[in-house]
Amino acid sequence: MIRVGLLGTGFGKQHAQLYQKIDGFEVVSIFGRNNDTLMEIGEEFNIKTTTDINEIMQEPSIDLIDICLPTELHRKWAIEGLKNGKHIFCETPLAYSTSDAMEIKQVSLECGKNVYVDMFMKFSAPHVKAIALAKDSGLGSLSSIRSYNKTSPRWGDLSLIKNVDTFHIHNIDFVHEIMGMPDSVFASGIDYGEESIVTTTLGYGNAYAIMESYSNLPECYPFAIGFELIFTKGIVQYDAVYGEYTKEEFSVTANNKTREVITIDGRDEYEEIFRHVLYCLQNNTKSNIIDIDSAINTVKIKEMIAGQLGK
């Protein structure tokens, strides 16, 4: 049994739900600052709550610290957890800066504990399928990727730098998984206060990636994501909207073949990532999917983009 200490009651509540769905996890305690919220969560999930974060850090029975705190607190509490002999599962992004992310990695190596980062796109069924097709040679070499996400301002502050840090970064992670570190970066953006538009082009020699993130859509517009991968022998496309209605379409068009619409299984990417963490912990192994090195590279690209935007 992997025993978990949760930090944060925002996403932490959703994480508690997932842990209770999966045999092999037990949530020991959850930390938060609001007593009323803690009481509700404690009663709903029948778990211990605390306003003293050190109770979780110093609890010897806890194997895994799950960090759902604001990003500026990730470095401090990831390092504290590692030094207290815990593995770490951290919401994305791992940190705002490469230096903070590298420090977490160094401490994890010194302490002999693993760090897993919630880069959930890598477990999203259409993204998994696209990654597999990109790594296969059947469609030829990859020429370009376009990846986008769009939302109305329902998530709070998604001004320009917040967009890059917490929204655009999912496109970065997807592109990095397929194409690796870029040779060049060009980014532009428009800041509308708590809403913004960010577009980035990453250069890869004879290939490139375009990433777009919009947080300025009308209130009534559904959440939308999608991508297009163009190969020398075909195209992979995915478009989806979620909200009052859901529509998804994944298609592959290969040379000399009719466009094929492929049914993608409806698995829960969040549940899948937790099952993956459980497997890694039960087998005392690092992840080769949501590993800290991949998370650090994503932060590096994010910093390059922020630099282009003058942030």
N, C-alpha and C positions, 0 to 999 in steps of 0.2 A: 504494500500500500504506500503510495506517494502522498505525503502529508504536506499541505499547502498553507502558506500564510499570505493573505491578500492585502495589498496596500491600495486603498482608494475605493470609494463607494459609487463612482460614476460607472465607468466600464467594469469596475470590480463586481457590480451586481450581476452583469451579464456573464462575467467569467464564473461567478459562483454557480449560476444556473448550468453552465456547461460542465463544470467539474462534477456536479451532482448527477449528470446524465451518463457519465463515463465510469464504469467499474475500474477501480485501480487508483482513484483519487479520493482524498478526504480533505476538505477544507477545515483546518483547525481553528482559524481566527481571521477576522477582517478588521483592518484599521481604517478609521475615518475621523473627521473632526466634528461632524454634526451628530449629536446624540439621538435626535429624533430619527434621522436616516438610519443610523446604526441599529436602533431598536427595531425598525421595520424590517431591515435585512436579517437581523438575528432571529426574529420570529418567523419570517418567511422560510429561511433555509436551516433553521435550528443550528446555528453556529455561534461560537463565541465572538463577541465584538470588543474592541478596545479603542481608546483615544490615545493610548501610549504606544507609539510605533516600536519602541524598544522591547516591549513585551513579545512582539513577533520576532524581532531580530534575535533575541536571546533565548527563545524557546527551543530546547534541544531536540524536540521530536519533529520539528519542521524540516522538510527536505528541500522545499522549493519556495522561493519568494516570488510572488506574482506582482509586478509593479504596474499599477494603473494610475499613477500620480501624474501631475503636469510634467512635461518634458524637462523643464529646468531642474527638476528634482531627481531625474533618473540616475545621473552619475553618482550623486551622494548615496542614495539608498541601494543602488546596485552594488557599489563598492562595500558598503556596510554589511549587506547581506552576504556577499562573498567572504568577507573577513570573518563572519560568524558561521562559516561552514555550510552555506546554503547554495544550491543552484539558483539561477535567476531566469525568470521568464518576464520579458519587458515589452510593454506596448511600443509600437513604432511611432516616431523614430527613436532609436536607441539614445540619441543625444542631439543637441543642437549643433555641436562642434565636433570636428574630427579629433581634436585633442582630448575632449572628454570621452569620446568613444574608445580611443586608443588606451586611455587610462583604465577604463573598465576591462578591456581585454588583458592588459598587463596584470591587473590584480587577479583576474580569473585564472591566468596561467600560474601565478604565484601560489594561489590557494587550491589549485587543482579542481576547480568547479566550473561547470559549463554555463554559458549564457545563451539563451534562446530568445529571438526577437520576433514579435508578432507581425511578420510580413505576410499577412493572410492571403494576398493575391496569389502567392505561390501554391495555394491549395484551392483556389477558385477553379472550378471545373473547366470553363472555357479557356482560362489562362494556362492551365496545365496542358490542355490539348494543343494550344498554340505553341507552347514551349517545346512540346514533344515533336511537333511538325517542323519547327525551326531547327531542331537538333538532328532531324532525319534529313537525308540527302534527296528524298523523293521529289521535292519541289524545286530542286536546284539550290543555288546560293541565294542568300537573303540580300535584297537591294535596299529595302527601307521598312521602317515601322512607323505607323502613326497610332498613338494611344491617347485617349481623351477621357476626362470625367467632367460632369457638369452637375451643378446643384443650385437650387434656390438658397437664399441665406437662412437656412434652418439650423445650422450647426454653430451659431454664434459668430465670433470674429473670424472671418476668412479674408482679411485684408491681405495685401500683396505678400508680405513675408510669412504670415500665418498660412496662406495658401501654399507657398513653397514648402514650408516645414511639415504641414500635416495633411495636405490634400494632394498636391503635385507629386509628393514623394512616392505615392503608390505607382504612378506612371514610371517614375525613375527606377523603382525596384523591379518592375516588370521588364523594362528595356534592358536594365543591367543584367538580369538573369539570362537573357538571350544574347546580348551583344557585348557584355563586359564593359570595361572602362573606356570612355570615349577619347578620341584624339583632340577634339575641339568642342567648345560649348558656346552657343549664342542664345541668349535669353532676352525676352522683352515682356513688359507687363504694364497693366493699367490698374491703379489703385482707386477704388471708389469708397474709401472709408473702411467699412467692415465687409465689403465685397470687392472682388478683383478678377482680373484675367491674367493668366501666365501662359506664355508659349515658349517652348525651348526646342532648339535644334541641336542634336548631338551628332558630331561627325565621326565616322569610322572608316577612313580611307575611301573606298569605293561604295560605301553604304552610309546611311544616315537614319536618324530617328527624330520624329517630330512628336512632341508631347504638349497637350493642351489641357488646362484646368480652368474652369469657369465657376465662380461662386456668385454670379450676379444674375441668375435666371429669375424669371417671375415666380412669385410665391406658389402659384398653381402648377408649376412645371415639375414633372417627376424627376427623380434622381436618374442620371444617365451615365453609362460607361460604354466604351467600345474600343476596338482597335482594328488595324488593317496591316497585314504583313505581305509585302510584295516580294516574290522570289523570281528567279529567272525563268521558272517553269510553272508559275501559278500564283494564286492569291488566296490568303486566308483572311476572312472578315468576321467580325463579331460586333453586334449592336444590341444594346439592351436598355430598357427603361423600367424603373420600379417606382411604385406609388399607388395611386388609385387603381391603376391597371399595370400589369407586368407584361412585357413583350421582350423576347430574346430570340436572336437568330444567329447561328454560327454556320458559316458556309466555307467551302473549299472549291476553288475553280482551278483546275489543272489544264495544261496545254492539251488541246484536242479532246477535252472531256467536257460534258455538260456540268454547269454549276451544281454542286451537291450541297444541300442543306442537311447538316448533321445534328442529330438530337444529342444534347449534352445532359448527362445525369444531373439530378437536382440535389446533389450532396451539399451539406452545410460546410463551407470552407472553414468556419470558425471551429466547428466540432472536429474537423479533420486535423487542424493544426494542433489542437489539444491532444488528440490521439497520437499524433506524431511525437509530441513532447513526452507523453507517457512512455511510448516505445523507447525513446532515447534514454530516459531515466532508468527504466527497468533493465536496459542493457548497458547502462553506464557508458554511454557514447555521446559524442558531439553530434549535432545535426549537420547534414550536408546540404540542407535546404534553407533553414532559417538560422544559419550560423552567424557568429559575430563578425567574421571577416566580410561576408556579404553585406551585413548591416552597416559596417564601417564604410565600405565603398559607396553605398547609397548615400550616406551622409557626406562623403567627399564630393560626389556629383552635386548634391543639394547645395553645398557651400560654393561650388563653382557658379551655379545658377544665381544664388543670392549675390555673389560678387558682381555678376553681369548686371544685376538690377540695382547695384549701388548700395546694397544692404550688408 
